[in-house]
């Protein structure tokens, strides 16, 4: 029996297999962060393709939490209504819809990748002043952030909790907290970006405080049956930065707050990172966290072959594999993988004639 196609139970939800669509920004939202037909087709086609868990892109909990003006959000009832057709279609295909709740911090208000311009988007073009742990911009051409005070931090925690409740109302069965890639929660975690001297900066426990407060608030908002995942950057890949040993400690604390799975990515806090990119290059991070913190993990990063994904799960290196670019290239990768690994491809009836 294929380990990759074994169901995975997380609280009140059972994933039909161990394959997830990784969260990938589409930079294609409508006005005010509303998802569009693009999102329904993009996410829906990967559900038709057989992925068990369908994660949205980074979905902002407040308007100023978007990376670009074209990012999706979930900060109002209008967003709930706009997401419902997406979650309904994904669910109807037998997949589990999940939302990644995010706040971009000092990486907010930037142009989307294919824009001619680079750096921070000015107010006149729909930009805004971002926030962060301090007042230093990520890059010289980014907008200068406002340092969050304790009232602002409390507002961030509340925004994540409120967004999590809205996500459940919108039909999402799983929520993921985005604490990776140099965005706000990671900015507080990493000593490279957090130079505060109050209760949210300094030693590791203080730097973890905001992420753990968000995790507790999200768990309380969604109840006991909804799985909560957290994506982290397991290492900054920079001397003096956040390390995988730090991530083991964080993962154990997250589990104590009610987080069910740690999605182990890496990097994003520094342009100086020396990242050894290659097939499965982040899998050892997920494996170490799973082994030493005793929590379920997801592995991501250049996982492209069915046999590779099968080995990761079968060997106990991770409980879930998240595919990004490979599912952009081939939405039907999971069904092809099932056939290759001896599982039942179970194509939708309208497509069965092709096989």
N, C-alpha and C positions, 0 to 999 in steps of 0.2 A: 504493500500500500504506500502511496506517495505521501510523505510527510507534508509537502507543500500544499496538498489538497485535503488535509485533515482540518476539520472545523476548529475554530478557536473561540472558546467561551470567555467573555469578559463581562462580569456582572450579569445584567439581564439581557445581554446581546450575544448572539453567536454569529461569528463571521463564517461564511461557507468555505473559505480557504484562507491561506496565510499570505495572500498577495494583496497589496494596497497600492492605490494610485497615490504617489507622493504629492504633497501640496506644491503647486507650481503657479506663480503669478502669471496671469494672462494679460494684465494691463488693458482690459477691454470692457470695463464696467461702464454703465451709463452714468448720467448725472447723479451726483450725491452718492456714489458708491453702490448703485443698484445693479444686481446681476442682470444679464441680458440673455437673449436666445443663444449667444455664443456659449455661455456657461452651461445652459441646459444641454446643448449638443456635445460640448467638450466633455463634461462629466458623465452625461448619459451614455455616450458612445463607449466609454471605458467600462461602464456598468454592463452594457450589452456584451462587451468583450470579455467579461468574466472575472474582473477583479472583485475580490470579496469586500474590500473597504475602499470607498471613494472619498478622498479628502479634498476639500476645496482649497483654493489658494489662500494665502494669508488674508484674512477677512477682519477688517479693522473694527475695534470696539468703540472707537470715537473717530470723528472726522479727521482730526489731526494725527491719528495713528496710521493713516495710509502711507504707503511708500510713495506712491504717485497719485495724482488726481484721478487716475483711471483704475484704481484698486477698488475691490468690493468692500462692503462694510455690512455691519449688522447692529447699527446703533439706533434704529427706529422701527416702529411698527410697519412702515412702508417696506423695509428690508425683509421683514418676516413674510409679508405677502409675496414679495418678489422671489424669495427663495423656495416657497412651497411647491411650485411646479417642478423645480429641479429635484428636490428631495423625493417628491412623489414618483417621478419617473425612475430615479435610481432605485428606489425601494421596489418598484414594480418589476424590475429586472432581476430581483433576488440579491442585490448588493446592499451594503449598509452605508448610508450617507453620513459623512462626518464633516464637521467644520473646524478649520484651524483659526482660532481666535488670536488676534495679533495686535500689536502696537509697535510701530516702526521706530519710535524714539527719535534720536537725532539723525536717523537715516530717512526721515520723512520729507515730504514736499520736494521730491526729485523727479526729473523727467523719466518717462519710461524708456527702456533700453534702445528702441529703434528711433527715438526722436533725434533730430539733427542737433539739438542743443544738449548740453551736459550740465550736471550739477543741480543746484537748487532752483526750483520753480518760483519765480517772484509772485507777489500777491496779484499783480495785474494779469497774470496768466492762470489764476486759480490756485496759487500756492498759499502757504501759511507758515507761521513761525513754529518750528518743531520744539519738542521738549526732550530732556535727557537727564542723566544723573548730574551733569555739570553743564557749563556754558560753552564748552569747546565743540566746534563742528567736527564731524567725522573726517571730512576732507576740506581743503581750503575753499573749494568752489561750492560746498554745501551751505545751506542756511545755518546761521548761528542759532543754537537752541537756547531755550530758557531752562535754567536748572529747576527741577521740580522741588518744591518745598514739601513739608509733611502733609499739608492739605492737598496738594496736587497728587502726591503718592496715594493718599486715601481715595482720591477720585479715580485713579487708575484701577485700583483694586475693585472699587464699586462698578466701574465700567465693564471690567471682565465678567463680573458676576451677573450683571444685568444682561450683557450680551449672551452669556451662556443660557440664561433663562429664555431669551428670545430664540436662540438656536433650537432649543427643544420645541418651542411653539411652532417653529418653522418646519419641523419634521426631521431634524437631524437626530440620529440615534446615538451618536458619539461626538464628544467635543475634544479638541486638542488645544492645549495652551502652547503658544509659540514663544519659546525662551531660547532661541538660537540665532545664529547668523548676524550677530551685531545689532539686533533690534532691541527694544527697550529693556526687556527682562534680562537678556544677555548682557546688555550694557551695565546693568547693576551687578551681575555676577562676576564679570571679568575685572581683574585688577588693572588691565590695560585701559579700561574706559571708566571705571568707577574710582574717583579720587576723593570721595566724600569723607568727612570726618564725623558725621553724625551717626545715628543708629542704623543707617542704611549703607554704611561704607566702613572700610577698615579691614577687619579680619573676615575670614570666609563666612562665618556665621552671619555677620551683619550684611554681607553682600548677597547672601542667599535669602535674606528676610523678605524682600518684595516678592520674589518668585513663589515662596512658600505661602505668603499671605494670599496671593492670587489663587494658588492651587486650593487652599482651604475655602476661599470664597466661591470658587467655581463648583467645587464638590457640594457645598451647601445649596447652591442655586439649582443644581440639576437633580438632586435627590440621590438615592442609593442605587438605583437600577441603571443609570446612564454611565457608561464607561468614560473615564477622563484619561486622556493621554497627554504627555508633555514632550515636545520636541526640544532637545538641547543641543548645543554645540559641545560635544564631549571633550574637545580640546581646542585651544586657540592656535595651536601649532607655532607658538612664539614663546621663547624663554621669558619667564616671569609672568606668563599669562595663565589663564584657566587651564587645568590639566585633567586628564582622565581620572586621576585619583580624586580630584575635587568632584568630578561627576559621579563617582561611586558614592561619595558622601551625600551629594545632593539627591541622587536617585533614592537612597534609603530614606531620606527625609520626605521626599515627595510621596513615596509609598505610604509613609505614616500619615500623610494628609488625605489619602484616598485616591492617589493617582494609580492607575492600573497598568500602564505600560509606558516605558521611556523610549522615545524615538530618537536614536542616537545619530545625529549629523555632526558637523564640525565646522570650525572657522567662522569668519565674518567680522571679527572684532578688530582686525588689523590688516592693513595692506602689506605688512611685512611677513605674513605667514608663509612658511615653506611647506606646502601641502604635497605629500607623496601620492599624487593622483594616479590611480590604476584600478584594474578590475577588483571590486570588493574592498577598496582601500579603507573604508570605515567599519567594515565588519568586525575587526578585532576590538574596536571601541565598544560596540554593542555587546560582544561576547564577554569582555571584562566586566562591564557594568552588570550584566545578567548574573555572572558567576559570583562577583564579590559583593554586590548589593542585594542579591537574591530577589530581583524584580524582573518581570517580563520586559523584553526589549524588542525594538524594531531596528532592522539594519537597512541602510540606504547607501547608495553611492556606486555607480557603474556596475550594477547587477544586471546582466544582460542575457545570460544563458539559462534555460530551464534547469540543467544539471547543477549549475552554480547555486541557484536559488534553493533547489532541493537539498543540497549539501549543507547550506547554512542552517536550515531548519532541522534537518535530520541529525546534525551534529550538536544541536543544542546551543549554537552560537547566538541565535535570536529566535523569537517566537513568530515574527512577522517580517516579511521583506517588502520594502517600499520601492517601487519602480517609478522613475521620472521620465528621463529622455527616451527610454526604451518603449514606454507606453505612449509617448508622443509619436514615435515612429510606427508603432503597431498596436492599436487599441485592442486587438484580439490576441495579444501575446499570451494571456492566461489560458485561453482555450487551446491554442497551439501547444502550449506547455503541457497541458493536461494530456493531450494525445501522445506527446513525446514521452511522458513519464508513466504512461499506462493507466492514467485516471480517465474518467469519462468526460469528454469535452463538453457534452450537454449544450449543444448549440441551440439558440432560440429557434422555434419551429419555422419562422419565415426564412431562416438562413440554412436550415438543415439540408435542403436539396443540393447545396454546394459540396456536401461531404458524404 
